[in-house]
Amino acid sequence: MCYQSHPSSIIEGCFEMKIALLTIHGLVRAENVELGRDPDTGGQIVYVLELAKALAQLPSVEWVQVWTKSIKDYRISPEYCQKEEPLLKNIPLEKACIVRIPCMGSEDYIPKELMWDQLDLMVDAIVRYATQENKVPDVVHSHYADAGYVAIKVCSVLQCIHTHVGHSLGRTKLSVLQSSGMKMEDIESQYQITRRIESEECCLDYASLIVTSTADEIDSQWSLYDQKRRSIYVVIPPGIDLTRFHPPAEGDMSSACESPYINLHASRFLTNTDKKVILMICRPDKKKNIENLIRIYGCSEYLKAKANLVLILGNRSDLDIMDIHSQEILLNVFKLIDLYDLYGNVMYPKQHEQHDIPEIYRYAASRKGVFVNISWFEPFGLTLLESAASGLPAIATCRGGAAEIIQILGHGIAVDPSSNSEIERAIQTILDEPKTWENFVQNGLKNLYRFSWDCHANHLFNCLLSLYNQRTVQPLVCSKTCSDKKILICDLDNVLLGDYASMSKLLSILDNIPSNFIDKVELWICTGRSIESSVQVLLLWGVYILPKIIISSVGTEIYYLKVEDCHIPSEKQSRVSNISFVWNGPKLRVEWQGEDVTSQTCKLDGNRMEQSTFVTAPMEPYHTCYYLTYEKDMEYFQFLSCRKDWDRQKIVSVVNNEWNSFMRLQSSENQRDFKISYDLISNVQYEQNLCHVLQQRLRRSELCTSVWISLERHIDIVPAGVSKAVAIRRAATLQGVLLENILASVSVGADADLIRGNIRLVAPANHDSCVEHCLKESPPPPQLYFAKSSFAQGFLEGICHFRIFESFGGVIATDEGNLSCLVFPPSISSSTRIKP
């Protein structure tokens, strides 16, 4: 298989790139990383930090930031809630730093498996930080599934390039766990594996580049996924910091033992410190196969006589406050040491600092020892590079990318992690044969040049530059100012429209907002309908307060009302006729005739209509010509046009060929540039997994899409990463609107992407079952209110529940339990209100 070739050098030029590396979980700080403190603080943190430091050294990088979650928790250092931290002492903060972004949900330190419900809040927090601090990057380079989930939405809003590193993959973990006998329901409960795998599938759909450490990661790991695109992968091995990791001084058996750390612990744990060393460094994790190594050692009188066993298993202080899975592994370790009576033969210290790790490797190398990594599965294994750089041969699992590293470096033996006899023989071979040991050491040191962070950074930068040169839209430029506007966002069908009485009540309430607060409230529409259909149905239903923004076609198009190019009536008309649509470039002019009973010349004030003159009405109605104009967000349209993976013809072909008995293509007026719409045929019963099955089939055809369903009948296929929520976030960002000042309706499955964010939400009682289905994995968030009433009356309940008008003194009064009118305190004179 052929993968992208290695660019030779950085392309010359004055261009300077802005890069954000996104890593969500774990404890991230520039110095003295607490490796192994918990399952979330491992090699991925080192990878991200070393990459950021290497990128910061490149002259063509304007700035690089490591974005992570701010953590404020009494159990950990206050450093982890410090907003900014320099990455390198010799480089200014503005050029390279860690940025810790407060998540609007919680700043507690929680395991990554429990963070899924907070990730949309993290999206909102990152978008706010990037826009308000003028730190919108050219590229977001995400790490692991959780960061990939966040990056897709951030890049969709901010128009950034998205690249991704998987590190370890959910499908691989699922396979290992099932092979160990663990039941699927237990896997799901403990690891949220379905959400993780779907996030990784979405990264394959959306990312412009997937960076892997080995070819095996592509062939044996990513190949397990439904999305079969092959052109997005590039193999760029990580590096090793050779200033920290190097062999002990030649011929000096005592140099490593002069380390304060070794001096302190070797004499405490080991009876004979002159024996050879079998070294394992990892966090206490079931997949690391730690207990098996202890059993092999404990059952072998030869190994116990020949070597000491040194286990560096992260840091621990009090087992009772560690996560339950780490507790289980460590308790098993203690029991096995006791079972085989290994006291005096095994060193297993509680604590170490990051700077102690190189000394531990050199100690094992000075004792002619061996490093062991026999994980059940190892995607890469940075520890194998560290051992090679330290002059220490290694034994590595044959499962995953570790075997490929052993082959490239030639500094050890790959073994089956389930074969105790094979592992024991490999250890004996290295310990007993001085010539073999020396050959492995020299091979490792000779071949290490292939694993350099400088090479990695240069290679990655050139890939990013190639992607940047292909794009036609720059990252979003936004106003830093934040508006205090309240935004009401309704879907059309089954929310604003559908019940005339409740619609009229909602419009009446909006119509009674005091004139000095008119600019503080806007009505927006977010719908699956086209712009033409949306405006037409608004006119026919008599919606006389026109929406300032219409997000149409399931979030693929955004339109802004052009106030200066409108002539419209101030009240609902008894009849609207002869509606016509005229496109002039990005502008849509809608013209119609209205049947009036009075003669009024009207103007628009903000998103409201205000009477400017009043003439006595004639006795009989007559027709007046009116018009309004909406302008398309062309930059957003061009951003979607950049997606080379949107193949409309192939999508229609796949669906028509394989789903013809279930779905029918909707009429041509419902099809858009970036929306393909189908209906389930009348005798087909909707099933909850329908969208998943359809998405799976499209992925296997190398098609990158998002599939949304509305009212259990209408299916819309749009480009990957596109949704109503993304379009709302984009419009709000451009308008300087805070998301917490938005109230939006959630009524159909296509609204599901809104549910976990920072936007206030109301689900009218007539919402479809797809909304409930989206909440099956966890309880509804506090920002989602389920109304008792349907249609616009349910939306009014949401306005009341979230006290939308309270900031300017408005209260929705009730009459016999029904929301009826907007009431203001006496301090607001009635003369300031606009008459309906």
C-alpha positions in Angstrom: 0.0 0.0 0.0 1.3 3.4 -0.9 1.0 6.3 1.6 1.9 10.0 1.3 5.6 10.6 0.8 7.8 12.5 3.2 8.2 16.2 2.1 11.9 17.1 2.0 11.9 20.5 3.6 9.7 23.4 4.6 8.5 25.4 1.6 10.2 28.7 1.6 8.1 31.9 1.9 6.8 34.5 4.3 3.6 32.7 5.2 3.2 32.1 8.9 0.7 29.5 10.1 -1.4 29.5 13.2 -1.9 26.1 14.8 -3.9 24.8 17.7 -3.2 21.4 19.1 -6.4 20.2 20.9 -6.2 17.6 23.7 -9.1 17.4 26.1 -8.5 14.8 28.8 -5.6 14.3 31.2 -3.3 16.6 33.2 -1.4 18.9 30.8 1.5 21.1 31.9 4.7 22.1 30.2 7.1 20.7 32.8 7.2 17.6 35.0 4.1 15.9 33.4 2.5 13.6 35.9 2.7 10.5 33.7 0.9 7.5 35.0 -0.9 9.5 37.7 -4.2 8.2 36.2 -5.2 6.4 32.9 -5.8 9.7 31.2 -2.3 11.2 31.7 0.0 9.1 29.5 2.1 9.1 26.4 -0.5 11.2 24.5 0.3 14.2 26.7 4.0 13.9 26.0 3.3 13.5 22.3 1.3 16.7 22.1 3.8 18.8 24.2 6.8 17.6 22.3 5.1 18.3 18.9 4.0 21.7 20.1 7.6 22.6 21.1 9.0 21.4 17.8 6.4 23.3 15.8 7.2 26.4 17.8 10.8 26.3 16.5 9.7 26.6 12.9 10.1 30.0 11.4 6.9 29.6 9.3 4.7 29.1 12.4 3.3 32.3 13.7 2.0 30.7 16.8 1.2 27.3 18.3 -1.2 26.8 21.2 -2.1 23.6 23.1 -5.8 23.9 23.9 -7.0 21.8 26.8 -9.7 21.9 29.5 -9.2 24.1 32.5 -9.4 22.0 35.7 -10.2 23.4 39.2 -10.2 20.5 41.6 -8.9 20.3 45.2 -7.3 16.9 44.4 -4.8 18.3 41.9 -2.4 21.2 41.5 -3.8 24.7 41.0 -1.5 24.9 37.9 -4.1 23.1 35.9 -6.5 26.1 36.0 -3.9 28.7 35.1 -5.2 30.2 31.9 -1.9 30.3 30.0 1.5 28.6 30.5 4.6 29.1 28.4 5.7 25.9 26.5 9.4 26.9 26.3 11.4 29.3 28.4 13.3 30.7 25.4 10.1 31.4 23.3 7.6 34.1 24.1 4.2 33.2 25.4 2.6 34.7 22.3 4.5 32.2 20.1 3.9 29.0 22.0 1.8 28.2 25.1 -0.7 26.0 26.8 -4.2 27.6 27.0 -6.6 26.1 29.5 -10.2 26.9 28.6 -12.9 26.7 31.2 -15.7 24.3 30.2 -19.1 25.9 30.9 -20.3 22.7 32.5 -17.8 21.8 35.1 -14.1 22.4 35.9 -13.9 19.2 38.0 -11.3 16.6 37.0 -13.2 13.7 35.6 -12.2 10.6 33.5 -12.5 10.9 29.8 -15.2 8.3 29.7 -17.5 10.6 31.7 -16.8 13.7 29.6 -18.9 13.0 26.5 -21.9 15.1 27.7 -19.6 18.1 28.3 -17.9 18.1 24.9 -20.4 20.4 23.2 -20.0 22.9 26.1 -16.3 22.7 25.3 -17.0 23.5 21.7 -18.8 26.6 22.7 -16.1 27.6 25.1 -13.3 27.2 22.5 -15.2 29.2 19.9 -15.7 32.0 22.4 -12.1 32.0 23.4 -10.8 31.9 19.8 -13.0 34.7 18.6 -12.8 37.0 21.6 -9.0 36.6 22.0 -8.4 36.8 18.2 -6.9 33.3 18.2 -8.7 31.7 15.4 -6.2 29.2 14.0 -5.6 28.1 10.4 -5.5 24.4 11.6 -6.9 22.5 14.6 -4.9 19.3 15.1 -6.9 17.1 17.4 -5.7 14.2 19.6 -7.9 11.2 20.6 -11.6 10.7 19.9 -12.9 13.3 22.4 -10.8 16.1 20.9 -11.8 15.0 17.4 -15.5 15.4 18.3 -14.9 18.9 19.5 -12.6 19.9 16.7 -15.1 18.9 14.0 -17.6 21.4 15.4 -15.1 24.1 16.1 -13.6 23.9 12.6 -17.1 23.9 11.0 -17.9 27.1 12.8 -14.6 28.9 12.5 -13.7 27.6 8.9 -10.4 26.0 10.0 -8.6 23.0 8.6 -9.1 19.9 10.7 -6.4 17.2 11.1 -6.5 14.4 13.6 -4.3 11.8 15.5 -6.2 8.8 16.9 -3.5 7.7 19.4 -5.6 4.6 20.5 -8.8 3.6 18.7 -12.1 2.5 20.1 -12.7 -0.4 17.7 -9.3 -1.9 18.6 -10.0 -1.6 22.3 -13.5 -3.1 21.9 -11.9 -6.1 20.1 -9.4 -6.6 22.9 -12.0 -6.3 25.7 -14.4 -8.7 24.0 -11.5 -11.2 23.5 -10.9 -11.0 27.3 -14.5 -12.1 27.9 -15.9 -8.8 28.9 -19.6 -8.4 28.1 -20.7 -5.6 25.7 -23.1 -4.0 28.2 -20.2 -3.8 30.7 -17.8 -2.4 28.1 -20.5 0.2 27.1 -21.1 1.2 30.7 -17.4 1.5 31.6 -15.9 3.0 28.4 -18.8 4.7 26.5 -17.3 2.8 23.6 -20.2 3.4 21.1 -19.8 7.2 21.4 -16.1 6.9 21.1 -16.2 4.8 17.9 -18.8 7.1 16.3 -16.6 10.1 17.1 -13.7 8.4 15.3 -15.9 7.6 12.4 -16.9 11.3 12.2 -13.2 12.2 12.2 -12.6 10.0 9.2 -15.6 11.7 7.5 -14.5 15.2 8.2 -10.8 15.5 8.8 -8.6 16.6 5.9 -5.7 14.5 7.2 -5.3 11.6 9.6 -1.8 11.3 11.0 -0.6 7.9 12.1 2.6 6.7 13.7 2.9 3.5 11.8 1.6 1.8 8.6 0.1 -0.9 10.9 -2.2 1.7 12.4 -3.7 2.2 9.0 -3.8 -1.4 7.8 -4.8 -3.1 11.1 -6.6 -0.4 13.1 -8.3 2.3 11.1 -9.2 -0.4 8.5 -11.7 -1.7 11.1 -13.9 1.4 10.5 -16.8 1.9 8.1 -15.3 5.0 6.4 -13.0 3.6 3.7 -11.3 6.8 2.4 -7.6 6.0 2.0 -6.2 9.2 0.7 -6.4 11.1 4.0 -3.7 9.1 5.8 -0.1 10.0 6.3 2.5 8.1 8.4 4.6 10.5 10.5 6.3 8.7 13.4 6.7 10.6 16.6 10.1 11.6 18.0 12.3 11.3 21.1 14.0 14.0 23.1 17.6 12.9 22.8 18.7 15.6 25.3 16.9 13.6 28.0 17.2 10.1 26.8 20.7 8.8 26.1 22.8 5.7 27.1 24.9 5.6 30.3 28.5 6.6 30.1 30.4 3.8 28.3 31.8 1.2 30.6 30.4 3.0 33.7 28.2 0.5 35.6 27.8 2.9 38.5 26.8 6.2 36.8 23.1 5.5 36.9 23.2 4.3 40.5 24.5 7.7 41.5 21.1 9.1 40.6 19.3 10.2 43.8 16.2 8.4 42.7 17.9 5.1 42.1 20.0 5.4 45.3 16.8 6.0 47.3 14.7 3.2 46.0 17.1 0.4 44.8 18.4 -0.1 48.3 14.9 0.0 49.8 13.4 -2.7 47.5 16.3 -4.8 46.3 18.5 -7.2 48.2 21.1 -7.5 45.5 21.4 -4.3 43.4 24.1 -5.7 41.1 21.8 -8.1 39.3 20.5 -7.4 35.8 17.2 -5.6 35.4 13.9 -6.5 33.8 12.2 -3.1 33.4 8.5 -2.2 32.8 7.3 1.4 32.7 3.6 2.0 32.2 0.5 3.2 33.9 -1.6 0.7 35.9 -3.9 -0.4 33.1 -5.3 -3.8 32.3 -4.2 -3.7 28.7 -0.5 -3.3 29.8 -0.4 -7.0 30.8 1.5 -6.2 34.0 0.3 -9.1 36.1 1.4 -11.6 33.4 5.0 -10.3 33.6 5.0 -10.8 37.4 3.7 -14.4 37.0 6.4 -15.2 34.4 9.1 -13.8 36.7 7.6 -15.3 39.8 7.4 -18.8 38.3 11.0 -18.7 36.9 13.7 -19.5 39.4 16.2 -18.7 36.7 15.0 -15.2 36.1 14.7 -14.5 39.8 18.3 -15.5 40.3 19.5 -13.6 37.2 17.7 -10.3 37.4 15.6 -7.9 39.5 12.2 -6.8 38.3 11.6 -3.0 38.3 8.0 -1.8 37.9 7.4 1.9 37.4 3.6 2.0 37.4 2.7 5.6 37.5 2.3 7.6 40.7 0.2 6.7 43.7 -0.3 8.2 47.2 -3.5 6.8 48.6 -5.0 3.8 46.7 -8.5 4.7 48.0 -8.6 7.9 46.0 -7.4 6.4 42.8 -9.8 5.3 40.0 -11.2 1.9 40.6 -9.5 0.3 37.6 -6.0 1.5 38.6 -6.8 0.3 42.2 -7.7 -3.2 40.9 -4.4 -3.5 38.9 -2.2 -2.3 41.7 -3.9 -4.6 44.3 -3.3 -7.5 41.9 0.3 -6.5 41.6 0.7 -6.4 45.4 -1.0 -9.8 45.8 1.2 -11.4 43.1 4.4 -10.1 44.7 3.2 -11.6 48.0 2.0 -14.9 46.4 5.4 -15.5 44.8 7.3 -14.0 47.8 9.2 -11.6 45.5 10.3 -9.2 48.3 13.9 -8.1 47.7 13.6 -9.0 44.0 11.0 -6.4 42.9 11.2 -2.6 43.0 7.9 -0.9 42.7 8.2 2.7 44.0 5.1 4.8 44.7 6.3 8.1 43.2 8.6 9.4 40.5 9.1 12.7 38.7 9.3 13.1 34.9 13.0 13.8 35.1 13.6 10.4 36.9 12.4 8.3 33.9 15.6 8.7 31.8 17.7 7.8 34.9 15.7 4.6 35.4 16.2 3.5 31.8 20.0 4.2 32.1 20.1 2.2 35.4 18.6 -0.8 33.6 21.0 -0.3 30.6 24.0 -0.1 33.0 22.9 -3.5 34.4 22.7 -5.0 30.9 19.0 -5.4 31.4 15.9 -5.4 29.1 12.8 -3.3 28.7 9.5 -5.1 28.5 6.3 -3.8 26.8 3.9 -6.8 26.4 0.6 -4.9 26.2 -2.3 -6.8 24.8 -2.3 -4.2 22.1 0.0 -1.2 21.6 -0.8 1.4 18.9 2.7 2.7 19.0 4.7 2.7 22.2 6.8 5.8 22.9 8.6 3.8 25.6 10.2 1.7 22.9 11.9 4.8 21.5 12.9 5.9 25.0 14.5 2.5 25.7 16.4 2.5 22.4 17.7 6.0 23.0 18.9 4.9 26.5 20.8 1.9 25.1 18.4 -0.7 26.4 17.1 -3.6 24.3 13.4 -4.2 24.3 10.8 -6.9 24.1 7.5 -5.7 22.6 4.1 -7.0 21.9 3.5 -8.2 18.3 0.0 -6.7 18.4 -0.2 -3.2 17.0 2.4 -0.7 15.9 5.0 -1.7 18.5 6.1 -4.6 16.4 6.7 -2.2 13.5 8.9 0.0 15.7 10.9 -3.0 16.8 11.4 -4.0 13.2 12.5 -0.5 12.2 14.9 0.0 15.1 16.1 -3.6 15.3 16.7 -3.2 19.0 14.7 -6.2 20.4 12.2 -9.0 19.9 8.5 -9.0 19.2 6.5 -11.6 21.1 2.9 -12.8 21.5 1.7 -11.2 24.7 -0.5 -14.3 25.4 2.4 -16.7 25.3 4.3 -16.8 28.6 6.9 -19.3 27.4 7.7 -17.1 24.3 8.1 -14.0 26.6 10.3 -15.9 29.0 12.5 -17.2 26.2 12.9 -13.7 24.7 14.0 -12.3 28.1 16.5 -15.1 28.6 17.9 -14.6 25.1 18.7 -10.9 25.7 20.0 -11.4 29.3 22.1 -14.4 28.5 23.7 -13.5 25.2 26.1 -10.5 25.6 26.6 -10.3 21.8 22.9 -10.2 21.1 22.4 -7.6 23.8 25.1 -5.4 22.3 23.8 -5.8 18.7 20.4 -4.7 19.9 21.8 -1.6 21.6 23.8 -0.5 18.6 20.9 -1.1 16.2 18.6 1.0 18.3 21.1 3.9 18.6 21.9 3.7 14.8 18.3 3.8 13.6 16.9 6.4 16.0 17.4 9.2 13.4 14.1 8.0 11.9 12.3 9.2 15.0 12.9 12.9 15.5 10.4 15.6 16.6 12.1 18.0 14.3 11.5 15.7 11.3 7.9 15.1 12.5 7.2 18.8 12.8 8.7 19.6 9.4 6.8 16.7 7.7 3.5 17.7 9.4 3.9 21.4 8.6 4.4 20.7 4.9 1.2 18.5 4.9 -0.7 21.3 6.6 0.7 23.9 4.1 -0.4 21.8 1.2 -3.9 21.7 2.7 -3.9 25.4 3.3 -2.9 26.2 -0.3 -5.8 24.2 -1.6 -8.5 26.1 0.4 -10.4 29.0 -1.0 -11.9 30.4 2.3 -9.9 31.9 5.1 -10.7 31.2 8.8 -13.6 33.2 10.2 -13.0 36.8 11.3 -15.4 37.9 14.0 -16.2 40.9 16.1 -14.8 40.7 19.6 -17.8 42.6 21.0 -20.6 40.6 22.6 -24.2 41.7 22.1 -26.7 41.3 24.9 -29.5 40.5 22.5 -31.9 37.7 23.2 -32.4 35.5 20.2 -35.5 33.3 19.8 -35.0 30.5 17.2 -38.0 28.5 16.0 -38.4 25.7 13.6 -41.2 26.4 11.2 -43.2 23.1 11.0 -44.7 22.0 14.3 -43.3 24.9 16.3 -43.9 28.4 15.0 -46.5 27.1 12.5 -49.1 24.4 13.0 -51.4 26.0 15.5 -52.7 29.4 14.5 -53.9 30.5 17.9 -50.6 29.9 19.7 -48.6 31.4 16.8 -50.7 34.6 17.1 -50.1 34.7 20.8 -46.4 34.4 20.4 -46.4 37.2 17.7 -48.6 39.4 19.9 -46.2 39.0 22.8 -43.2 39.9 20.6 -45.2 42.8 19.3 -45.6 44.3 22.8 -41.9 44.6 23.6 -41.2 48.2 24.6 -39.8 50.3 21.8 -36.6 51.0 23.7 -36.0 47.2 23.8 -36.9 46.3 20.3 -33.3 45.9 19.2 -32.7 43.6 22.2 -34.9 40.7 20.9 -34.7 39.0 17.5 -36.6 36.2 15.9 -34.6 33.7 13.8 -35.8 30.6 12.0 -34.0 27.3 11.7 -35.6 24.8 9.4 -35.2 22.0 7.0 -37.2 23.9 4.3 -35.5 25.8 1.6 -35.3 29.6 1.8 -38.1 30.0 -0.8 -40.4 27.6 0.9 -39.6 29.2 4.3 -40.5 32.7 3.3 -43.6 31.6 1.4 -45.1 29.7 4.3 -44.3 32.6 6.7 -46.3 34.9 4.4 -49.2 32.5 4.0 -49.4 32.0 7.7 -49.4 35.7 8.3 -46.2 36.0 10.3 -45.8 39.8 10.2 -42.7 39.9 12.4 -40.1 38.8 9.9 -37.1 36.7 11.2 -33.8 38.6 11.0 -32.0 35.4 10.1 -33.2 32.3 8.4 -31.1 29.1 8.6 -32.6 26.8 6.0 -32.0 23.5 4.4 -30.9 21.7 7.6 -28.1 24.2 8.3 -26.5 24.2 4.9 -27.7 27.8 4.0 -27.8 31.0 6.1 -29.7 34.1 5.1 -29.8 37.6 6.6 -32.7 40.0 6.2 -31.7 43.2 4.3 -33.7 45.8 6.2 -33.0 48.6 3.8 -34.4 46.6 0.9 -37.9 45.8 2.2 -41.4 47.2 1.8 -43.8 45.2 4.0 -47.1 45.6 5.9 -47.2 46.2 9.6 -50.0 43.8 10.3 -51.2 40.4 9.1 -53.0 40.6 5.9 -56.3 39.0 5.2 -54.9 37.4 2.0 -51.5 37.1 0.3 -51.2 36.2 -3.4 -48.9 36.1 -6.4 -45.8 35.3 -4.4 -42.7 35.4 -6.7 -39.0 34.9 -6.1 -36.2 36.8 -7.9 -32.5 35.9 -7.4 -29.9 38.5 -8.0 -26.6 36.9 -7.1 -26.7 36.0 -3.4 -29.8 38.1 -2.8 -33.3 36.7 -2.9 -36.1 39.2 -3.5 -39.6 38.0 -2.6 -42.5 39.9 -4.1 -46.2 39.5 -3.4 -49.6 41.2 -3.4 -51.4 41.7 -0.1 -55.0 42.5 0.5 -55.2 45.5 2.9 -58.1 47.1 4.7 -56.2 50.3 5.6 -53.6 52.3 3.7 -50.4 52.3 5.7 -46.8 53.0 4.6 -44.5 51.0 6.8 -40.8 50.7 7.5 -38.6 48.2 9.3 -36.9 49.1 12.5 -34.4 46.3 13.3 -36.3 43.1 12.8 -39.6 44.9 13.6 -42.1 46.9 11.5 -43.1 50.3 12.8 -45.9 52.5 11.4 -44.6 55.8 10.1 -47.7 57.4 8.7 -51.4 56.6 9.0 -54.0 57.4 6.4 -57.7 56.8 6.9 -58.6 53.5 5.2 -60.9 53.2 2.3 -64.1 51.3 2.8 -63.1 48.4 0.5 -60.0 46.3 0.6 -57.4 46.7 -2.2 -54.2 45.1 -3.2 -50.7 46.5 -2.5 -47.4 45.2 -3.9 -44.8 44.4 -1.2 -41.3 42.9 -1.2 -38.5 41.8 1.1 -34.9 40.7 0.6 -32.7 38.1 2.2 -29.0 37.8 1.4 -27.1 34.5 1.4 -24.0 34.0 3.5 -21.8 33.3 0.6 -18.6 32.8 2.6 -20.4 29.9 4.4 -21.5 28.5 1.0 -17.9 28.7 -0.3 -16.6 27.0 2.8 -19.0 24.1 2.1 -17.9 24.2 -1.5 -14.3 23.5 -0.4 -15.4 20.0 0.6 -14.0 17.8 -2.2 -15.6 14.7 -0.5 -19.2 15.9 -1.2 -20.2 13.8 -4.3 -23.9 14.4 -4.8 -24.2 12.1 -7.8 -22.6 9.2 -6.1 -24.7 9.6 -2.9 -27.9 9.6 -5.0 -26.6 6.5 -6.9 -25.8 4.6 -3.7 -29.1 5.4 -2.0 -31.3 4.8 -5.1 -29.6 1.5 -5.9 -29.7 0.0 -2.4 -32.6 1.8 -0.6 -35.1 2.2 -3.5 -37.6 0.0 -1.7 -37.5 2.1 1.5 -37.0 5.7 0.3 -38.0 8.1 -2.4 -36.2 11.2 -3.6 -38.2 14.3 -2.8 -39.2 16.7 -5.5 -36.5 18.9 -7.1 -37.6 22.1 -5.2 -36.5 20.4 -2.0 -33.0 19.5 -3.3 -30.2 22.0 -2.6 -26.5 22.2 -3.4 -25.6 20.7 -0.1 -28.8 18.8 0.9 -30.2 15.7 -0.6 -33.7 14.9 0.7 -35.7 11.7 0.8 -39.0 10.5 2.2 -39.7 7.1 3.6 -42.3 5.4 1.5 -45.7 5.2 3.1 -45.6 1.5 4.1 -42.1 1.7 5.7 -42.0 1.9 9.5 -39.4 4.2 10.8 -36.7 2.5 13.0 -34.3 4.2 15.3 -31.2 2.8 13.7 -32.2 3.8 10.2 -29.9 6.8 10.0 -27.0 4.8 11.5 -27.4 2.0 8.9 -27.7 4.5 6.0 -24.6 6.4 7.3 -22.7 3.2 7.5 -23.5 2.3 3.9 -22.4 5.7 2.7 -19.2 5.5 4.6 -18.3 2.1 3.1 -18.7 3.8 -0.3 -16.1 6.4 0.8 -18.8 9.1 1.1 -18.5 11.7 3.8 -21.9 12.8 5.0 -24.2 13.6 8.0 -27.7 12.1 8.0 -30.6 13.8 9.7 -34.2 12.7 10.1 -37.2 14.9 10.8 -40.8 13.9 11.8 -39.8 10.2 11.4 -40.3 10.5 7.6 -38.0 13.1 6.0 -34.3 12.1 5.6 -31.7 14.8 4.7 -28.2 14.0 3.7 -25.7 16.9 4.0 -21.9 17.2 4.1 -20.1 15.7 7.1 -20.0 18.1 10.0 -22.9 20.2 8.8 -25.9 20.6 11.1 -28.4 23.2 12.3 -26.4 23.6 15.5 -23.2 24.5 13.5 -25.1 27.0 11.5 -26.6 28.6 14.6 -23.2 28.8 16.3 -21.8 30.4 13.2 -24.5 33.0 12.9 -24.4 33.8 16.6 -20.6 34.2 16.4 -20.8 36.6 13.5 -23.5 38.6 15.2 -21.6 38.7 18.5 -24.4 36.9 20.3 -23.7 34.9 23.4 -25.1 31.4 23.1 -26.6 31.5 26.6 -28.8 34.4 25.3 -30.3 32.1 22.7 -33.5 30.1 23.1 -34.0 27.5 20.4 -36.7 24.9 19.7 -35.9 21.2 19.6 -38.6 19.3 17.9 -37.2 16.9 15.3 -34.2 14.5 15.0 -32.3 17.1 12.9 -32.2 19.3 16.1 -30.3 16.6 18.0 -26.9 18.3 17.5 -28.1 21.3 19.7 -28.9 19.2 22.8 -25.6 19.2 24.6 -24.4 22.7 24.0 -24.7 26.0 25.8 -27.9 27.2 24.0 -31.1 27.2 26.0 -33.6 24.7 24.5 -37.3 24.0 24.6 -38.9 20.9 23.3 -42.6 21.4 22.6 -44.9 18.6 23.6 -45.4 17.6 20.0 -41.7 16.9 19.4 -41.0 13.6 17.5 -39.5 10.5 19.1 -36.1 11.1 17.6 -35.5 13.8 20.2 -36.1 11.3 23.0 -33.9 8.8 21.3 -31.0 11.2 21.4 -31.2 11.3 25.2 -31.1 7.5 25.7 -27.4 7.6 26.6 -27.7 10.1 29.5 -30.3 12.3 31.2 -31.4 15.6 29.6 -29.1 18.5 30.3 -30.4 21.4 32.5 -30.5 23.7 29.5 -33.2 21.6 27.9 -36.8 22.2 29.0 -39.7 19.8 28.0 -42.8 21.9 27.5 -46.3 20.6 28.4 -47.9 22.4 25.5 -47.4 21.9 21.7 -46.4 24.2 18.9 -45.8 27.9 19.6 -47.5 27.6 23.0 -44.7 25.2 24.0 -42.1 27.7 22.8 -43.8 30.3 25.0 -43.4 28.0 27.9 -39.7 27.9 27.2 -39.6 31.7 27.2 -41.3 31.8 30.5 -39.1 28.9 32.0 -35.8 30.6 31.1 -37.1 34.1 31.9 -36.0 35.4 28.6 -37.5 38.9 29.0 -36.6 39.3 32.6 -33.4 41.3 31.9 -35.6 44.3 30.8 -38.4 43.7 33.3 -40.8 41.7 31.2 -42.9 38.9 32.6 -45.3 36.6 30.7 -48.5 36.7 32.6 -50.9 33.7 32.9 -54.6 33.6 32.6 -56.1 30.4 34.1 -52.9 28.5 33.6 -52.4 29.7 30.0 -49.6 32.0 28.9 -51.4 35.0 27.6 -49.5 38.3 27.4 -46.3 40.2 28.1 -46.5 42.4 31.2 -44.1 45.1 32.3 -43.7 46.9 35.6 -45.2 50.4 36.1 -41.8 52.0 35.7 -42.0 51.2 32.0 -44.6 53.5 30.5 -47.3 52.1 28.2 -46.5 54.9 25.8 -43.1 53.3 25.1 -44.8 50.2 23.8 -45.7 49.6 20.2 -49.3 49.0 19.5 -50.1 45.7 17.7 
